[in-house]
Amino acid sequence: MEDTQTTSESFGVWYDEMLAANIEEDEWTQYLKSLLVHNWNGFRVRNWWLDRKKEFPTLSRMALDLLAVPSMSAEVERVFSGYVSSRSL
């Protein structure tokens, strides 16, 4: 801890105060306790997170951001290969 930082600003004190205040469970704990999906027919992960935006605001934003990332880099590899091929001529 830096000399200018007081103990009351430290994470440990904040966390202790949060526990003492009996704040509800965090999103992660609630998510882990949520029911599992048993019927996968027509199930869409994106829709599941969109439906639960109010229940898990932070987790749903993170999940939707991650789902927006392409799962493969085929297009990038094609462009790179085309560039390398044209340079070697």
URTANOR-V93894 format. One line per field, one symbol per residue. phi: phi as a letter, one per 30 degrees, with the letter a starting at -180 (. if undefined). burial: # if it has 16 or more other ideal C-beta (glycine too) atoms within 10 Angstrom, else .. A space follows every 10 residues. Layout:
# URTANOR-V93894
phi->???
burial->???
This chain:
# URTANOR-V93894
phi->.dddccddcd dedddddddd dhdeededdd dddddddccd didbeedddd dceddbdddd ddddddddde dbcedddddd ddddddddd
burial->.......... .......... ......#... .......... ........#. .#...#..## ..#....... .......... .........
